[in-house]
Amino acid sequence: MWCTRGLRRRSAAVLVLTPLLLGLPGCGGGDPEGITEIRDTFESGDAGSVIGQERTVEGWVQEVISPWAFTVGGEEPSDVEPLLVIEKDMPPVDQDDPVRVTGPVGEFDLDEVQEELGRDLAENLYDQYQGEPYIMAESIAEDVEID
């Protein structure tokens, strides 16, 4: 009977803790949940609830757009729509690298981003991101292990 009670306590603890761990805001996972959360929030019309908030996402570098920008998404390009990441003073990343990115979420506006970076960006490279979510990277960890 003691074994059964101990098993019930452990099972109850797992049931209570699992939703808490899965629901941590801004945490990415093997599938890029942090990215999906941000995209879903924008698509639902509630972008204001994440704009300005710091988020951490994990994924693979899908495309290096310029020395100051890249997209991050799932291991396969079809896994999740990639998220734009703008980096100011950090070493460049390589395509297909696993990364963990932390920074505030914003709604991409080329003029505002150029002003913040103090650089002119090629407009034709960024047209498709206008009004889309992005992260202004404050830290980028490369070669992270993603499940």
N, C-alpha and C positions, 0 to 999 in steps of 0.2 A: 504494500500500500504506500510506503514511503516513496518508492521509485515513481509511482504514478503521480503522486503529488508534486514531486520535483519536476517531472516532465511537464506537468500542466503549468507550473510556474514559468518554466523556460519558454514554453509555447506561448503563453500569455505575453511574456516580455517581447518575444519576437513579433507577435501580432501588434503590439502597441508601438514598438520602435520602428518597424519597417515603414509604415506610412510617413512617419516623421523624417526618416532618412531620405526617402524617395522624394519628399516634398520640399527639400531644402532649396530656397531660391538661389538661382544663379549657378547651381552646380551642374556641370556637364557630366557626361558619362561616355560609355563606349559608343552608344548612339548619341549624337550631339544634342542632348536634351536642353541644354542651356540655350542653344541656337533656336531650337524649335519653340521654346517658351517665348523668346523675344519676338520671333516672327508671328506666332499665333496672337500675341497681344496686339501687335500692329494691325494684323488682318481683322481682328475683332472690333477695331475702332477705338481701342483703349490704350493707344500709344503713350498717352500722358502718364499712365501708371508705371512705366518703366523708364521714360526719358529722364536722364540725369542720375539715375540710380546705377551704382556700380554692380556689374555682373561679371561672372567668370564663366567662360565657355571653353570647351575642349573640342578638338576636331583636327582635321587634316587640312593643310594649306592646299586649296584648290587651284588658285591662280594668283600669281604675283603680278599685280597691275603696274606698280611703279616702286621706286625705293621707299615710298611712304604708305603704300597700300597693298593689301592682299585680301583674298576671301578665304574663309574657313568653313568647312562643312563636314559631311560624313566621309567615311573611308572610300566609299564609291560615290562618284558625282551625283548619282540619282538618289542617294540616301536622304538628303535634306537640302533645301535650297540654301546655298552658301550665304554667309553673313559677311559684310564688308568690315574690315578692320583697318583703321588709320593709325599709323605709328609715327611719332614725331622724331625722337632721338634714340632709336634703338637699332641694334644690328639687324640687317635684312634677314628674312626667312627664305627657305627654299621650298619650291613646290613639292607637295606630298609629305612634307614634314609633319609629324604630330606636334601640336602646340596647345598650350593653355594660355588664354588671353584674359586679362582682367582690366576693366576700365568702365567708364560711364557710357551708358547707351544714349545715342542721339538719333535724331531724324536727319538724314544726310541732306545738307545744303552746301553745294560746291563753294559758293562765295564765303560762307561762314568757316568752312574747313580750311580754305586757302588762307583766310585771315588768321586763323588759329595757328596754322603751320608756318605762316610767314613765307609761303611759296606759291607760285602759280602752278596749277595742275592742268594737264591737258584735258580740256572739257570733254572731248570725244571719248575719253577713257572712263569718264564718270557719269555720263548722261543717264545710263540705266539705273543708277543708284539714287538719283534725286528723289527725295521723300521717303526713301527706304531706311530701315534701321541700320545702324552701324555702331561699332564700339571704338572709342578713342582710347587706344591701348596705353595703359599706365605700366603694365608689365606683360612680358611675353616669355613664357618658359618653353624652350624647344626640346625636342626629343623626349617628350613625356610618354609614359606608358598609358595607353588608352585601351580599356577592355573591349 
